[in-house]
Amino acid sequence: MKRSLRVLATSIAPLPVIAGAMLAATTASAATTPLVAVPNTVNPAIAASVGVGELPATDKVSVAVSLKLRDQAGLDKFVSEVGDPHSPEYKHFLTPAQFTAKFGPSRQEVDSVSAFLASHGLSVTPHQANSQVIDATGTADQVGRVFNTRLGLYRQHGREFYANETAPTLPASIAGSVAAVTGLDNHAVLHADAVKQPAATAKAASGLTPSKIKSGYAVSGLGTGSGESVALWEFDGYQASNIATYDSTYGLGSSTPTTVSVDGADYDSSPGDGQGEVELDIEIVQAVAPAASTSVYEAPNSDQGQIDMAAQIAADDSVNVTSISWGECETASSSATISSTHDALAQGVAEGISFYAASGDSGSDDCGDGTTAVDYPASDPDVTGVGGTTLTETSAGAWSKETAWSDGGGGVSTSFSGRTVPDVSADANPSTGYAIYSAGSWVEYGGTSCAAPVWSGITALLDNELGGNQGNLDATFSSIGKSSSYSSAFHDIKSGSNGSYSAGTGYDKVTGWGTPIASGLYSALG
């Protein structure tokens, strides 16, 4: 559907193929240029791990080199204003070309960094659609030499991983263009925030059905989402036959999902342990917005995969909403990974894409070490973090009551000053979970993984009914929460806790502003 655009006068031409002369010049200059360290690129997990050797020299290593955006302060201001209903910039979204022209790295910067990497023998992905990120692959020996660091092997909690022992360095001539280098370690493993109901209590097709989701959250009357599109952010695959069974069981008439491979990921031929996560994401979005199309973005489960996923979604700019049900403890993510992902998400928000992410299923102790922590990317200020509740419906399927789910993630970010999570919430308790058809059988699932696609589906409906993308709604939700429309747009969840925090009147760090009354949200937004 059409978006409200403010056309920029500037544009950027397609980037040319790197010439051999440039490679030679870059190689020669690198030999005489001082080296500068790239900050925040040594994984803190090394300090709590045991070194067990060195990554074999011939092992393949793939890295993502993220370039600095231009006018970061201007971008932060624009992203804030484009989502502020009181700003003249409200909903004046950009196209990818407009974003690149205004905030992206210059063509010269992309060429120079690409040429340097190629001159050292790395295989460089030529000018990815999103020029913020340059991917490069080589052997461990080559990568170590390019960045002047050793890739050591470490063991922590019974798991072995590799990581750079020192900060990577680059020639001063290009270091000023580089924001981060990720992929020098494989410590991070993103987890799905889904909880399966124990087999002993799960029954065929038990749990919330499409009609019960809609009746519980007053979705009926908002149409079917025809013409809208939702991206699913995934690190595993699905079987189309399972989605078709869910669809036919409930007569949804949804279109077949489309898989978008990022970095060559190929899961669908043989899905792994995360299959249930991917299938529940698709099915819940289609339950809420059956006529919306779904694009399943699948990437390698790594820091680079996460960054490239965000960058690809922003570069494609083909969806209205993105649902994210994978994450990791914020303090376990490197600063480089978070900052690079944040930049790509900022582009998506500037283009009008709404991002919803599960807040985690470990309560206020997201890291599982007894400390308060939150989940990333739910903690990103360009994302709407979705917490969890326990929903009770009447026999007719109407909303009856709701309390905070004790395992719903929430708290205070340590990466973004002043940021608290979640922003909103929805049912996530596996005891009051969702009927999902996965891996050939019916399963009842809970977790904030289920709450995020509920909100994504509702937002697709709102986009359709209101005639355009809503973008990041965090500021709007806050505005509604402080207005007379609050009680008609949200169920304010006032009881329950997630460990360190308790639900209460208005906003809280367990359920955010509360759960949706979709019809009321439509009225408040309209």
ABEGO torsion letter per residue (X at the ends): XBBBBBBBABBBBBBBBBBAAAAAAAAAAAAABBBBBBBGABBAAAAABBBAEBBBAABBBBBBBBBBBBGAAAAAAAAAAAABAABAABGBBBBAAAAAAAABBBAAAAAAAAAAAAAAGBBBBBGBABAABBBBBBBAAAAAAAAGBBBBBBBBGGBBBBBBABBBBBBAAAAAABABBBGABAABBBBBBBBBBBAAABBBGBEBBAAAAAAAAGABGAEAGBGBBBBBBBABBBBAAAAAAAAAAAGAGBBBBBBBBBGGBBAAABBBAAAAAAAAAAAAAAAABAABBBBBBBBBBBAAAAAAAAAAAAAAGABABBBBABBBBAAABBAAAAAAAAAAAAAAAAAGBBBBBBAEAAEABAAGAGBBBBBOAAABAABBBBBBBBBBBBAAGBBABBBBBAABBEEBBAABBGBBOBABBBBABAAABBBBBBGGBBBBBBEAAAAAAAAAAAAAAAAAAAGEBAEBAAAAAAAAAABAAAAAABBBBABEBAGABBBBBEBBAAAEAEBBBAAAAAAAAX
